[in-house]
Amino acid sequence: MKENRRFIVESWLTKYESIFNNNGLDRWFKFPLGTMQKFYKYNRELKNKRINKIYRSVEKLISDFEELKTKSNNDTT
């Protein structure tokens, strides 16, 4: 795994910590309950496979949003 990916994921999660529910993230990523709480509260490092899963999930979330935005703009014109 590229270290850059770890930095991006950890920075993004930390930046938007206030809008996420820890248990919600655990369920969304299908992690054992408490994984995200340990990351935030105890600064526990996430495993590489979890970093990769978060990275792919966030990329998919953003691309889905962009796709919907594009469809919505096309429908209004």
N, C-alpha and C positions, 0 to 999 in steps of 0.2 A: 504494500500500500504506500502511496505517496504521502510524505509528511505534510505536503501542502493540503491534501484532502482532510487530514486530521485537524489542521489549523482552521480551515474553513468551517468545518462542522462544529468544532468546539466554540469558535468565535460566534457563529450564528446562533447556536443554542444559548450561549451566555447573553448575547445581545437582546434576545427576545424571551428571556426566561420569564419575565413578568406576565406574558400573555399565554403561557403554556401551563397546563395542568400536568404534573408529573405522572400521575396514574394514567391520564389520557395518552400521554406520549408512550408510556410502556405498552398500553393496549394497541395503539396505532402501529408501533414498530414490532409488536409481538415479542416484547422483551419480558423477562421475569419482573413481577411487581417489585418496585423499589430500586430498579436499576437507575432511573433518571434522578430519583431523590438522592442516591449515593453520589451521582455525578455532581449535582448542584450543591448539596449540603456538605459533603465530605471531600469534594474535589477528587473523587475516585476516577481514574482514567478508564475510558471506555475501550473495550477490546476492538481490534482492527476490524473484525467482521461486523461489529455493531456500527462502527464509523462508516463503513462502506454501505451498510443497509440504510442508515440515516441519510447519507449523501444521495443515494439513488432515489429514496422516497421524497426528499425535498426537491430534487430535480424534477421528478414526475409531478409533484404538486404544483410547481411553478409552471411547467409546460402545460398542464391542464388548465391553469388559470389563464395563461396567455392564449390558449386555443379558444376558450370560452369568450375572452375579450375580443378576439378577432372575429368570431362568429357573430357576436353581438353588434360589433361595428358594421359588419357586412349586412346584417339584417336591417339596420336603421338607414342605410344608404340606398 
